[in-house]
Structures are given as C-alpha cells and as structure tokens.
Amino acid sequence: MNARSKDSAICRPGLDPGSRKIFMRKIIVFNMVTLDGYFAGTDGNIDWHNTDEEFNKFAEEQTPEFGTLIFGRKTYDLMVSYWPTDAGKRDDPVIAKIMNSIPKIVFSKTLKGDLWENTKVFEKITPENVIAWKEKEGSDGKPAAIFGSGEIVRQFADLDLIDEYRLLINPIILGDGKSLFEGVKEKINLKLTDTREFKNGNILLTYEPAR
C-alpha cells in the first residue's frame, strides 16, 4: 500500500472520534498564484501580488480561522522579516497581531537561535508525526494553514496530508517562476467546493481532494 492510500485510511478530519477513524484538524494550503501556476518569481519575489482594500479585508477575515501556520525555511524568513517589525505592526496592525501570536511550525534542518514568537521547529516531515500532531492539536477545531512554502506543499501533497487547497489566482502571467506543484509524484484528483471573485480580477478557488 503506498503512502497516499495508507494515510487516506486514517487521516480524515471531522469524523466521529468513536469510529475507527480519528478526529483530526484539517490542513489547508493558501497561496496566491499566477494564471500560469507560479507562487513566486524565479528569484522568489512576490511583488506581483495583486492586493487592495478588498483583499486586506479578506485576509483579516480568513487568518483568524487558522489555529496554526506552517512554513518552510524560506517562507519563514520572509514572514519574520516583516510581521514582528515595527513597520509590520504599524502598517498591518490587525494581521500583524494574529501572525505574531498564532502558533507556528517551521520545517527546517538549519534554523537555529532566537525564533519568532510561538514557533516550533521540526527537521523532517513524516506522515506519522504530522498525523499525531493533527490528532493532538485538533481539539480547538481550527485548521492549520500552509502559506507559501512550495517544497512543504509538495511533500504534504505527496503524503496526502492536505485537506483543502485555497488558491487565489492573480490576473498575471509571469512566464517563469516557482511552480507550486512541480515535482508532485502522483496525480491528485480534486473537487471544486467554492469560488469567489474579487473586484481587482483575483479569483479564489477552493478545492478538496476527491478521495
């Protein structure tokens, strides 16, 4: 039995804890992506993000839904360079307060020293560790969210550990960049569960794995 079918048998959130399957919180991917499927430019830049007041309001509504944030090292470094700073707290006070206080998990083998507030570091992604964490931390009912972190998204997807994909399509074509799903080992069938159009041309597509 491969990792996808094995984990699918035990890792479904929202199920009755008295059944054979264990209640666990969901893991959600949220990323802004271009029309041609990139979540960052070739050098990691995200200056093409199409944001405005409507997006900022959406972010203020969505972010409190999450109980934990999950990052890879590069996204962690990007986030910590802004949100804990005076500029982040001044320019985006609502989101900064959430981002700084919410529990955070970083997957990295090299991250050492002083950490961002409420941050834990794990060196390796394994289905067993993530499933145990989802079960242990799931009592608050809030899902965990992966922001950015393309390599983490791919590893979680390969292990069938992602329960929902929220992709905010920006009306731009980069032509080259970092693909969110490049290197995923197996085909993943998805079902569309929700859509939302923004006035600036962004479209939020929400998918769940068609398990």
C-alpha positions as CSV (number, residue, x, y, z in Angstrom):
1,M,0.0,0.0,0.0
2,N,1.5,3.4,-1.0
3,A,1.7,6.4,1.3
4,R,-1.4,8.0,-0.3
5,S,-3.7,5.1,0.2
6,K,-2.4,4.2,3.6
7,D,-2.7,7.7,5.1
8,S,-6.2,8.1,3.4
9,A,-7.4,5.3,5.6
10,I,-6.7,7.2,8.9
11,C,-6.1,10.9,8.2
12,R,-9.5,12.3,7.5
13,P,-10.6,15.3,9.6
14,G,-14.1,15.9,11.0
15,L,-15.0,12.3,11.7
16,D,-16.7,10.9,14.8
17,P,-13.9,10.1,17.4
18,G,-15.9,7.0,18.4
19,S,-15.5,5.5,14.9
20,R,-12.4,3.6,13.6
21,K,-11.1,6.9,12.2
22,I,-9.7,9.5,14.4
23,F,-10.9,13.1,14.5
24,M,-8.1,15.5,13.4
25,R,-8.0,19.0,12.3
26,K,-7.7,20.0,8.6
27,I,-4.5,21.2,6.9
28,I,-5.2,23.9,4.4
29,V,-3.0,25.4,1.7
30,F,-3.5,29.0,1.0
31,N,-1.4,30.6,-1.7
32,M,-1.6,33.5,-4.3
33,V,-0.7,32.1,-7.7
34,T,-0.4,33.5,-11.2
35,L,-2.5,32.4,-14.1
36,D,0.3,30.2,-15.2
37,G,0.7,28.4,-11.9
38,Y,3.6,30.1,-10.1
39,F,3.5,31.2,-6.5
40,A,6.8,33.2,-6.7
41,G,9.1,34.5,-9.3
42,T,12.3,32.8,-10.2
43,D,14.2,34.7,-7.5
44,G,11.4,34.2,-5.0
45,N,9.9,37.6,-5.5
46,I,6.2,38.2,-4.8
47,D,6.0,41.8,-5.9
48,W,3.3,40.8,-8.4
49,H,0.7,40.1,-5.7
50,N,-2.5,41.8,-6.6
51,T,-3.7,43.3,-3.4
52,D,-6.1,46.1,-2.4
53,E,-8.5,47.1,0.4
54,E,-10.9,44.2,-0.5
55,F,-8.0,41.7,-0.3
56,N,-6.9,43.2,3.1
57,K,-10.4,42.8,4.4
58,F,-10.5,39.2,3.2
59,A,-7.1,38.5,4.9
60,E,-8.4,39.9,8.2
61,E,-11.5,37.6,7.9
62,Q,-9.6,34.5,6.9
63,T,-6.5,34.5,9.0
64,P,-8.3,34.1,12.4
65,E,-9.8,30.9,11.0
66,F,-6.4,29.2,11.4
67,G,-5.1,27.7,14.6
68,T,-1.5,27.1,13.4
69,L,0.6,28.3,10.5
70,I,3.1,26.0,8.7
71,F,6.2,27.3,6.8
72,G,9.3,26.1,5.1
73,R,12.5,27.9,6.0
74,K,12.4,30.4,3.1
75,T,8.8,31.5,3.7
76,Y,9.5,31.7,7.4
77,D,12.4,34.0,6.8
78,L,10.2,36.2,4.6
79,M,7.4,36.3,7.2
80,V,9.7,37.0,10.1
81,S,11.4,39.9,8.2
82,Y,8.1,41.8,8.2
83,W,5.4,40.8,10.7
84,P,7.3,41.2,14.0
85,T,8.9,44.5,12.9
86,D,7.7,48.0,13.7
87,A,6.8,48.5,10.1
88,G,4.6,45.4,10.0
89,K,2.8,46.3,13.3
90,R,2.3,49.9,12.1
91,D,1.1,49.2,8.5
92,D,-0.9,46.0,9.1
93,P,-1.8,46.0,12.8
94,V,-4.7,43.6,12.6
95,I,-2.9,40.9,10.7
96,A,0.4,41.5,12.5
97,K,-1.2,40.8,15.8
98,I,-2.5,37.5,14.6
99,M,0.6,36.5,12.8
100,N,2.8,37.2,15.8
101,S,0.6,35.5,18.3
102,I,-0.6,32.4,16.4
103,P,1.4,29.1,16.9
104,K,3.8,28.4,14.0
105,I,5.6,25.3,12.8
106,V,8.7,25.6,10.6
107,F,10.2,22.6,8.8
108,S,14.0,23.2,8.7
109,K,17.2,21.4,9.4
110,T,19.2,24.6,9.7
111,L,17.1,27.1,11.7
112,K,18.7,27.9,15.0
113,G,18.9,30.7,17.5
114,D,16.2,33.1,18.5
115,L,12.8,32.2,17.0
116,W,9.7,34.2,16.1
117,E,7.2,34.2,18.9
118,N,5.3,30.9,19.3
119,T,7.4,29.0,16.8
120,K,8.4,25.3,16.9
121,V,10.9,23.8,14.5
122,F,10.8,20.3,13.1
123,E,13.5,18.8,10.9
124,K,11.6,16.2,8.9
125,I,8.1,15.7,7.6
126,T,6.7,12.2,8.2
127,P,3.1,11.0,7.9
128,E,3.2,9.6,11.4
129,N,4.5,12.8,13.0
130,V,2.0,15.0,11.2
131,I,-0.9,12.7,11.9
132,A,0.0,12.6,15.6
133,W,0.2,16.3,15.6
134,K,-3.1,16.8,13.9
135,E,-4.8,14.5,16.4
136,K,-3.1,16.1,19.5
137,E,-3.7,19.7,18.4
138,G,-7.1,19.2,16.8
139,S,-9.2,19.8,19.9
140,D,-9.6,23.5,19.2
141,G,-11.2,22.7,15.9
142,K,-9.2,25.3,13.9
143,P,-7.3,24.1,10.8
144,A,-3.7,24.6,10.2
145,A,-2.6,26.6,7.1
146,I,0.4,26.4,4.9
147,F,1.4,29.8,3.4
148,G,3.9,29.9,0.5
149,S,6.4,27.1,1.2
150,G,6.2,25.3,-2.2
151,E,8.5,22.5,-1.1
152,I,6.4,21.8,2.0
153,V,3.2,21.9,-0.1
154,R,4.7,19.3,-2.4
155,Q,5.8,17.0,0.4
156,F,2.5,17.2,2.2
157,A,0.6,16.6,-1.1
158,D,2.7,13.5,-1.8
159,L,1.8,12.2,1.6
160,D,-1.9,13.0,1.2
161,L,-1.8,15.3,4.2
162,I,-3.6,18.3,2.6
163,D,-7.4,18.5,3.2
164,E,-8.1,21.7,1.3
165,Y,-6.5,23.9,-1.3
166,R,-7.3,27.7,-1.4
167,L,-5.7,29.2,-4.5
168,L,-6.1,32.9,-5.1
169,I,-5.5,33.3,-8.8
170,N,-4.0,36.6,-9.7
171,P,-4.6,38.0,-13.2
172,I,-1.0,37.9,-14.3
173,I,1.3,35.7,-16.4
174,L,4.9,35.5,-15.3
175,G,6.2,33.2,-17.9
176,D,8.6,31.6,-15.5
177,G,8.9,31.2,-11.8
178,K,8.4,28.7,-8.9
179,S,5.6,26.3,-9.5
180,L,3.5,25.4,-6.5
181,F,3.2,21.7,-7.5
182,E,6.3,21.0,-9.5
183,G,7.6,17.6,-8.5
184,V,4.4,16.2,-7.1
185,K,4.8,12.4,-7.6
186,E,1.3,11.3,-8.1
187,K,-1.8,12.7,-9.8
188,I,-4.2,14.2,-7.2
189,N,-7.9,14.5,-8.3
190,L,-9.6,17.5,-6.8
191,K,-13.2,18.7,-6.5
192,L,-14.2,22.4,-6.6
193,T,-16.1,23.4,-3.4
194,D,-16.2,27.1,-3.6
195,T,-15.3,30.2,-5.7
196,R,-15.1,33.9,-5.0
197,E,-14.4,36.7,-7.4
198,F,-12.7,39.9,-6.4
199,K,-13.2,43.3,-8.0
200,N,-9.4,43.6,-8.9
201,G,-9.6,40.4,-11.0
202,N,-8.5,37.9,-8.4
203,I,-10.4,34.6,-8.2
204,L,-10.3,32.4,-5.1
205,L,-10.7,28.7,-6.0
206,T,-11.2,26.2,-3.2
207,Y,-10.7,22.5,-3.7
208,E,-10.7,19.4,-1.7
209,P,-9.1,16.1,-2.7
210,A,-11.6,13.8,-4.4
211,R,-10.7,10.9,-2.1
